[in-house]
């Protein structure tokens, strides 16, 4: 009996089709590994990403230099928001002093445009947000 080899070599010249180039392999793997109820944090450089991720073993993914709105747009091409959650987006709310000053956060309007005006945002107090973030699947730091 003659056996033939089942090993093949394919010379592929391009990365996966349809995957935005801003989505790193590490981020793509994290998104593909997430399931129902898993949450991901998109964090700016002031967020304590390292300590939050370390708290419960969340993946820390660095996307240095990428603006969160741009990253969010590309993530949503691959990964939809949970339609069964009343408020699928949670934002860290302003502290009371900033609210009293009438501080505005223009980036929130940009997020609203990206996810859709019909999507409800949950405003979470700063330290409650940190605790919730410690339970997330991944922290993506820009």
C-alpha positions in Angstrom: 0.0 0.0 0.0 1.4 3.4 -1.0 0.6 6.3 1.3 0.5 9.8 0.0 1.2 12.9 2.0 -1.6 15.1 3.3 0.7 18.0 3.8 0.3 21.0 1.5 2.1 24.3 1.2 0.1 27.3 0.1 1.8 30.6 -0.8 -0.6 33.2 0.4 0.2 36.8 -0.2 -2.4 38.7 1.7 -3.8 38.8 5.2 -7.3 37.7 6.0 -9.9 39.4 3.7 -12.2 41.9 5.2 -10.3 42.4 8.4 -9.5 46.1 8.9 -5.8 46.6 9.0 -6.1 48.5 12.4 -7.3 45.3 14.1 -4.2 43.6 15.3 -4.0 39.8 15.4 -4.1 40.0 19.2 -7.3 42.1 19.2 -8.8 39.9 16.5 -8.1 36.8 18.7 -9.7 38.5 21.7 -12.8 39.5 19.8 -13.1 36.0 18.4 -12.8 34.5 21.8 -15.4 36.6 23.5 -18.9 35.2 24.1 -22.3 36.3 25.4 -22.0 38.7 28.3 -18.2 39.4 27.8 -17.2 43.0 27.9 -14.3 44.9 26.4 -12.8 48.2 27.6 -11.5 50.7 25.1 -9.3 52.9 27.2 -7.4 56.1 26.8 -3.9 56.6 28.1 -5.1 58.0 31.4 -7.0 54.8 32.3 -5.2 52.4 34.7 -5.2 49.7 32.1 -2.4 47.6 33.4 -3.7 47.3 37.0 -7.3 46.8 35.8 -6.3 44.0 33.5 -4.0 42.4 36.0 -6.8 42.4 38.7 -8.6 39.4 37.3 -6.4 38.2 34.4 -8.0 40.2 31.6 -6.1 40.5 28.4 -4.2 43.8 28.0 -4.0 44.8 24.3 -2.0 47.8 23.2 -3.2 49.8 20.2 -0.8 52.6 20.7 -1.5 55.7 18.6 -5.0 54.7 17.5 -7.9 57.0 18.4 -10.7 55.2 20.2 -13.4 56.4 17.7 -11.4 55.0 14.8 -10.8 51.7 16.7 -14.4 51.5 17.7 -15.6 51.9 14.1 -13.4 49.0 13.0 -14.3 46.8 15.9 -18.0 47.2 15.2 -17.5 46.0 11.6 -16.6 42.7 13.1 -18.3 42.5 16.4 -21.9 43.8 17.0 -23.1 45.4 20.2 -25.4 43.1 22.3 -28.9 43.8 21.1 -30.4 42.1 24.2 -28.9 44.6 26.7 -30.7 47.8 27.3 -27.5 49.9 27.5 -24.8 48.0 25.6 -22.3 50.9 26.0 -21.0 52.0 29.4 -19.0 55.2 29.9 -17.2 56.4 32.9 -19.3 59.3 34.1 -17.9 62.7 35.1 -17.1 63.3 38.7 -19.5 65.6 40.6 -17.2 68.6 40.5 -16.9 68.4 36.7 -20.6 68.0 36.4 -21.1 71.2 38.5 -18.7 73.0 36.2 -20.8 72.0 33.2 -17.8 70.2 31.7 -18.7 68.7 28.3 -17.2 65.6 26.8 -17.4 66.0 23.0 -16.1 62.5 22.3 -19.3 61.0 23.7 -21.2 62.6 20.8 -18.8 61.0 18.4 -19.3 57.6 20.1 -23.1 58.2 19.7 -22.7 58.8 16.0 -20.6 55.6 15.6 -22.9 53.2 17.5 -26.1 54.9 16.4 -28.4 57.5 18.0 -30.8 54.8 19.1 -28.3 53.0 21.3 -28.5 53.9 25.0 -25.4 54.6 27.0 -25.0 53.7 30.7 -23.2 56.3 32.7 -21.2 54.6 35.4 -19.6 56.4 38.4 -15.8 56.4 38.2 -14.9 53.8 40.9 -17.9 51.6 39.9 -16.5 51.7 36.4 -13.1 50.5 37.6 -14.7 47.6 39.4 -16.7 46.6 36.4 -13.7 46.9 34.2 -11.8 44.5 36.4 -14.3 41.8 35.3 -14.0 42.5 31.6 -12.6 40.1 29.0 -10.0 42.5 27.6 -8.7 46.0 28.1 -7.6 47.7 24.9 -5.3 50.6 25.6 -4.8 53.3 22.9 
